[in-house]
Amino acid sequence: MRLIRPWVKLLSAIVYTLTIYVIYMPGYLLTYPFKTFHSAWRNLYMRVWSHGMCLFLNIHVKTEGVPPKPPFFIVSNHLSYIDIISLYLNLKCTFVAKKEVRSWPVLGFMVMTMGVVFIDRSRKKDVVRVNQILSESLHKRQGIAVFPEGTTSGGEGILPFRPPLLQYPADMNLPVYYSSLRYETNEAKGDLHARESVCFFGAREPFHKHLFKLASNKRINCTVRFCEKPIKDGDRKQLAEKLREGVVSIFDPMV
């Protein structure tokens, strides 16, 4: 039973994702020329998808604080590929992701149609292009969410924030919100610690093996906390430092 349950959960999640994506695509094509309508349709799809993922993977999201309303710019710590689920449940936004995601079979195309902005972190000049896209992506139906650590961690603490993607809010003196994510599993009933079975970081194991491990958990609790006040600073490096300090102040280490 311990081996069957994860497969049932994963297959259910995959079938659900593909089914509602087939429903999403006609609306995507119809609304694509109209930015605000397109974002509203995408927001609805991502919220429905996130609720489904929580159901099939038994993820329970607890929200603390008040999520910002569009247009907004927000940063968060990064622990796992499921981080977007809890954030999409609370925010109407798009994300910045590494360009490698775009090349993933099937999933890469699906992510692209979600309006995600891809960045080549190996090319410093690509930041200029991405910041220009970000400046065009903020509007009344959509905010922008960024993981400034640039990679995932095991939840022991908050990694240093990379300033380049904060150039746009620094130049425009925009208020930047911040949030923190934290996971717990049901260790009392045999689940692995969240650091081992939810956080996906480093080159510890292939993605598909970790996904099976995540689905083997009986329950995953996610706490997402939002700041009380955003931060402004015209210098991107200082802004990065202040935002990191803010996330540290509302984050409970996982180990």
Contacts in CASP RR format, 6 or more apart in sequence:
PFRMAT RR
TARGET T0000
AUTHOR 0000-0000-0000
METHOD contacts of the structure
MODEL  1
MRLIRPWVKLLSAIVYTLTIYVIYMPGYLLTYPFKTFHSAWRNLYMRVWS
HGMCLFLNIHVKTEGVPPKPPFFIVSNHLSYIDIISLYLNLKCTFVAKKE
VRSWPVLGFMVMTMGVVFIDRSRKKDVVRVNQILSESLHKRQGIAVFPEG
TTSGGEGILPFRPPLLQYPADMNLPVYYSSLRYETNEAKGDLHARESVCF
FGAREPFHKHLFKLASNKRINCTVRFCEKPIKDGDRKQLAEKLREGVVSI
FDPMV
2 216 0 8 1.000
5 215 0 8 1.000
5 216 0 8 1.000
6 212 0 8 1.000
6 215 0 8 1.000
6 216 0 8 1.000
7 215 0 8 1.000
9 56 0 8 1.000
9 57 0 8 1.000
9 58 0 8 1.000
9 215 0 8 1.000
10 211 0 8 1.000
10 212 0 8 1.000
10 215 0 8 1.000
12 56 0 8 1.000
13 52 0 8 1.000
13 53 0 8 1.000
13 56 0 8 1.000
13 57 0 8 1.000
13 215 0 8 1.000
16 49 0 8 1.000
16 52 0 8 1.000
16 53 0 8 1.000
16 56 0 8 1.000
17 49 0 8 1.000
17 53 0 8 1.000
20 45 0 8 1.000
20 48 0 8 1.000
20 49 0 8 1.000
21 110 0 8 1.000
24 41 0 8 1.000
24 45 0 8 1.000
24 113 0 8 1.000
25 113 0 8 1.000
27 41 0 8 1.000
28 38 0 8 1.000
28 41 0 8 1.000
28 42 0 8 1.000
28 113 0 8 1.000
31 37 0 8 1.000
31 38 0 8 1.000
31 40 0 8 1.000
31 41 0 8 1.000
32 38 0 8 1.000
35 139 0 8 1.000
35 141 0 8 1.000
36 139 0 8 1.000
36 140 0 8 1.000
36 141 0 8 1.000
39 92 0 8 1.000
39 139 0 8 1.000
39 141 0 8 1.000
39 142 0 8 1.000
40 141 0 8 1.000
42 94 0 8 1.000
42 114 0 8 1.000
42 115 0 8 1.000
43 92 0 8 1.000
43 141 0 8 1.000
43 142 0 8 1.000
45 114 0 8 1.000
46 88 0 8 1.000
46 114 0 8 1.000
47 88 0 8 1.000
47 89 0 8 1.000
49 88 0 8 1.000
50 84 0 8 1.000
50 85 0 8 1.000
50 86 0 8 1.000
50 88 0 8 1.000
50 89 0 8 1.000
51 89 0 8 1.000
53 59 0 8 1.000
53 82 0 8 1.000
53 85 0 8 1.000
54 60 0 8 1.000
54 61 0 8 1.000
54 85 0 8 1.000
54 89 0 8 1.000
57 82 0 8 1.000
57 214 0 8 1.000
57 215 0 8 1.000
57 220 0 8 1.000
58 217 0 8 1.000
58 218 0 8 1.000
58 219 0 8 1.000
58 220 0 8 1.000
59 82 0 8 1.000
59 85 0 8 1.000
59 86 0 8 1.000
59 220 0 8 1.000
59 221 0 8 1.000
59 222 0 8 1.000
60 219 0 8 1.000
60 220 0 8 1.000
60 221 0 8 1.000
60 222 0 8 1.000
61 85 0 8 1.000
61 86 0 8 1.000
61 89 0 8 1.000
61 90 0 8 1.000
61 222 0 8 1.000
61 223 0 8 1.000
61 224 0 8 1.000
62 221 0 8 1.000
62 222 0 8 1.000
62 223 0 8 1.000
62 224 0 8 1.000
63 86 0 8 1.000
63 89 0 8 1.000
63 90 0 8 1.000
63 224 0 8 1.000
63 225 0 8 1.000
63 226 0 8 1.000
64 223 0 8 1.000
64 224 0 8 1.000
64 225 0 8 1.000
64 226 0 8 1.000
65 225 0 8 1.000
65 226 0 8 1.000
65 228 0 8 1.000
66 226 0 8 1.000
67 90 0 8 1.000
67 91 0 8 1.000
67 179 0 8 1.000
67 226 0 8 1.000
68 74 0 8 1.000
68 91 0 8 1.000
68 177 0 8 1.000
68 226 0 8 1.000
68 230 0 8 1.000
69 92 0 8 1.000
70 92 0 8 1.000
70 93 0 8 1.000
70 138 0 8 1.000
70 139 0 8 1.000
70 140 0 8 1.000
70 141 0 8 1.000
70 142 0 8 1.000
70 143 0 8 1.000
71 138 0 8 1.000
71 139 0 8 1.000
71 140 0 8 1.000
71 142 0 8 1.000
71 143 0 8 1.000
72 91 0 8 1.000
72 93 0 8 1.000
72 138 0 8 1.000
72 143 0 8 1.000
72 144 0 8 1.000
72 175 0 8 1.000
72 177 0 8 1.000
72 230 0 8 1.000
73 134 0 8 1.000
73 138 0 8 1.000
73 143 0 8 1.000
73 144 0 8 1.000
73 146 0 8 1.000
73 168 0 8 1.000
73 169 0 8 1.000
73 174 0 8 1.000
73 175 0 8 1.000
73 176 0 8 1.000
73 177 0 8 1.000
74 91 0 8 1.000
74 93 0 8 1.000
74 143 0 8 1.000
74 144 0 8 1.000
74 145 0 8 1.000
74 146 0 8 1.000
74 176 0 8 1.000
74 177 0 8 1.000
74 178 0 8 1.000
74 179 0 8 1.000
75 145 0 8 1.000
75 146 0 8 1.000
75 147 0 8 1.000
75 148 0 8 1.000
75 161 0 8 1.000
75 166 0 8 1.000
75 176 0 8 1.000
75 177 0 8 1.000
75 178 0 8 1.000
75 179 0 8 1.000
75 243 0 8 1.000
75 247 0 8 1.000
76 83 0 8 1.000
76 87 0 8 1.000
76 145 0 8 1.000
76 146 0 8 1.000
76 147 0 8 1.000
76 178 0 8 1.000
76 179 0 8 1.000
76 180 0 8 1.000
76 181 0 8 1.000
76 247 0 8 1.000
77 147 0 8 1.000
77 149 0 8 1.000
77 153 0 8 1.000
77 155 0 8 1.000
77 157 0 8 1.000
77 158 0 8 1.000
77 159 0 8 1.000
77 180 0 8 1.000
77 181 0 8 1.000
77 247 0 8 1.000
77 251 0 8 1.000
78 147 0 8 1.000
78 149 0 8 1.000
78 150 0 8 1.000
78 151 0 8 1.000
78 152 0 8 1.000
78 153 0 8 1.000
78 181 0 8 1.000
79 152 0 8 1.000
79 153 0 8 1.000
79 154 0 8 1.000
79 155 0 8 1.000
79 181 0 8 1.000
79 182 0 8 1.000
79 183 0 8 1.000
79 198 0 8 1.000
79 199 0 8 1.000
79 200 0 8 1.000
79 201 0 8 1.000
79 254 0 8 1.000
80 152 0 8 1.000
80 183 0 8 1.000
80 198 0 8 1.000
80 199 0 8 1.000
80 200 0 8 1.000
80 214 0 8 1.000
81 200 0 8 1.000
81 207 0 8 1.000
82 198 0 8 1.000
82 214 0 8 1.000
82 220 0 8 1.000
82 222 0 8 1.000
83 147 0 8 1.000
83 181 0 8 1.000
84 95 0 8 1.000
85 222 0 8 1.000
86 181 0 8 1.000
86 222 0 8 1.000
86 224 0 8 1.000
87 93 0 8 1.000
87 95 0 8 1.000
87 145 0 8 1.000
87 179 0 8 1.000
87 181 0 8 1.000
87 224 0 8 1.000
90 224 0 8 1.000
90 226 0 8 1.000
91 143 0 8 1.000
91 145 0 8 1.000
92 141 0 8 1.000
92 142 0 8 1.000
92 143 0 8 1.000
93 142 0 8 1.000
93 143 0 8 1.000
93 144 0 8 1.000
93 145 0 8 1.000
94 114 0 8 1.000
94 115 0 8 1.000
94 116 0 8 1.000
94 117 0 8 1.000
94 137 0 8 1.000
94 142 0 8 1.000
94 143 0 8 1.000
94 144 0 8 1.000
94 145 0 8 1.000
95 116 0 8 1.000
95 117 0 8 1.000
95 144 0 8 1.000
95 145 0 8 1.000
95 146 0 8 1.000
95 147 0 8 1.000
96 116 0 8 1.000
96 117 0 8 1.000
96 118 0 8 1.000
96 119 0 8 1.000
96 130 0 8 1.000
96 134 0 8 1.000
96 144 0 8 1.000
96 145 0 8 1.000
96 146 0 8 1.000
96 147 0 8 1.000
96 165 0 8 1.000
97 111 0 8 1.000
97 116 0 8 1.000
97 117 0 8 1.000
97 118 0 8 1.000
97 119 0 8 1.000
98 118 0 8 1.000
98 119 0 8 1.000
98 120 0 8 1.000
98 121 0 8 1.000
98 150 0 8 1.000
99 118 0 8 1.000
99 119 0 8 1.000
99 120 0 8 1.000
99 121 0 8 1.000
101 107 0 8 1.000
101 108 0 8 1.000
101 111 0 8 1.000
101 116 0 8 1.000
101 118 0 8 1.000
102 108 0 8 1.000
102 111 0 8 1.000
102 112 0 8 1.000
102 118 0 8 1.000
104 111 0 8 1.000
112 118 0 8 1.000
117 130 0 8 1.000
117 133 0 8 1.000
117 134 0 8 1.000
117 137 0 8 1.000
119 126 0 8 1.000
119 127 0 8 1.000
119 130 0 8 1.000
119 165 0 8 1.000
120 126 0 8 1.000
121 150 0 8 1.000
124 164 0 8 1.000
127 164 0 8 1.000
127 165 0 8 1.000
127 167 0 8 1.000
130 165 0 8 1.000
131 164 0 8 1.000
131 165 0 8 1.000
131 167 0 8 1.000
131 168 0 8 1.000
134 144 0 8 1.000
134 165 0 8 1.000
134 168 0 8 1.000
135 168 0 8 1.000
135 172 0 8 1.000
137 143 0 8 1.000
137 144 0 8 1.000
138 144 0 8 1.000
146 165 0 8 1.000
146 166 0 8 1.000
148 161 0 8 1.000
148 162 0 8 1.000
148 163 0 8 1.000
148 165 0 8 1.000
148 166 0 8 1.000
148 240 0 8 1.000
148 243 0 8 1.000
148 244 0 8 1.000
149 158 0 8 1.000
149 159 0 8 1.000
149 160 0 8 1.000
149 161 0 8 1.000
149 162 0 8 1.000
150 159 0 8 1.000
150 162 0 8 1.000
151 159 0 8 1.000
151 201 0 8 1.000
151 202 0 8 1.000
152 199 0 8 1.000
152 200 0 8 1.000
152 201 0 8 1.000
152 202 0 8 1.000
153 159 0 8 1.000
153 199 0 8 1.000
153 201 0 8 1.000
154 195 0 8 1.000
154 199 0 8 1.000
154 201 0 8 1.000
154 254 0 8 1.000
154 255 0 8 1.000
155 182 0 8 1.000
155 195 0 8 1.000
155 199 0 8 1.000
155 253 0 8 1.000
155 254 0 8 1.000
155 255 0 8 1.000
156 195 0 8 1.000
156 253 0 8 1.000
156 254 0 8 1.000
156 255 0 8 1.000
157 248 0 8 1.000
157 251 0 8 1.000
157 253 0 8 1.000
158 244 0 8 1.000
158 247 0 8 1.000
158 248 0 8 1.000
158 251 0 8 1.000
160 244 0 8 1.000
161 240 0 8 1.000
161 241 0 8 1.000
161 243 0 8 1.000
161 244 0 8 1.000
162 240 0 8 1.000
163 236 0 8 1.000
163 237 0 8 1.000
163 239 0 8 1.000
163 240 0 8 1.000
164 236 0 8 1.000
166 176 0 8 1.000
166 236 0 8 1.000
166 239 0 8 1.000
166 240 0 8 1.000
166 243 0 8 1.000
167 236 0 8 1.000
168 174 0 8 1.000
169 175 0 8 1.000
169 176 0 8 1.000
169 239 0 8 1.000
170 233 0 8 1.000
170 234 0 8 1.000
170 235 0 8 1.000
170 236 0 8 1.000
170 239 0 8 1.000
171 234 0 8 1.000
173 232 0 8 1.000
173 234 0 8 1.000
174 232 0 8 1.000
175 230 0 8 1.000
175 231 0 8 1.000
175 232 0 8 1.000
176 230 0 8 1.000
176 231 0 8 1.000
176 232 0 8 1.000
176 239 0 8 1.000
176 243 0 8 1.000
177 226 0 8 1.000
177 227 0 8 1.000
177 230 0 8 1.000
178 226 0 8 1.000
178 227 0 8 1.000
178 230 0 8 1.000
178 231 0 8 1.000
178 243 0 8 1.000
178 246 0 8 1.000
178 247 0 8 1.000
178 250 0 8 1.000
179 224 0 8 1.000
179 225 0 8 1.000
179 226 0 8 1.000
179 227 0 8 1.000
179 247 0 8 1.000
179 250 0 8 1.000
180 224 0 8 1.000
180 225 0 8 1.000
180 247 0 8 1.000
180 250 0 8 1.000
180 251 0 8 1.000
180 252 0 8 1.000
181 222 0 8 1.000
181 223 0 8 1.000
181 224 0 8 1.000
182 222 0 8 1.000
182 223 0 8 1.000
182 224 0 8 1.000
182 225 0 8 1.000
182 251 0 8 1.000
182 252 0 8 1.000
182 254 0 8 1.000
183 194 0 8 1.000
183 198 0 8 1.000
183 199 0 8 1.000
183 220 0 8 1.000
183 221 0 8 1.000
183 222 0 8 1.000
183 223 0 8 1.000
183 254 0 8 1.000
184 194 0 8 1.000
184 220 0 8 1.000
184 221 0 8 1.000
184 223 0 8 1.000
184 254 0 8 1.000
185 191 0 8 1.000
185 192 0 8 1.000
185 193 0 8 1.000
185 194 0 8 1.000
185 197 0 8 1.000
185 198 0 8 1.000
185 217 0 8 1.000
185 218 0 8 1.000
185 219 0 8 1.000
185 220 0 8 1.000
185 221 0 8 1.000
186 217 0 8 1.000
186 218 0 8 1.000
186 219 0 8 1.000
187 193 0 8 1.000
189 218 0 8 1.000
189 219 0 8 1.000
190 218 0 8 1.000
191 197 0 8 1.000
191 216 0 8 1.000
191 217 0 8 1.000
191 218 0 8 1.000
191 219 0 8 1.000
192 213 0 8 1.000
192 216 0 8 1.000
192 217 0 8 1.000
193 254 0 8 1.000
193 255 0 8 1.000
194 220 0 8 1.000
194 254 0 8 1.000
195 254 0 8 1.000
195 255 0 8 1.000
196 213 0 8 1.000
197 210 0 8 1.000
197 213 0 8 1.000
197 214 0 8 1.000
197 216 0 8 1.000
197 217 0 8 1.000
198 214 0 8 1.000
198 217 0 8 1.000
198 220 0 8 1.000
199 254 0 8 1.000
200 207 0 8 1.000
200 210 0 8 1.000
204 210 0 8 1.000
214 220 0 8 1.000
223 252 0 8 1.000
225 250 0 8 1.000
225 251 0 8 1.000
227 246 0 8 1.000
227 250 0 8 1.000
231 239 0 8 1.000
231 242 0 8 1.000
231 243 0 8 1.000
231 246 0 8 1.000
232 239 0 8 1.000
233 239 0 8 1.000
233 242 0 8 1.000
END
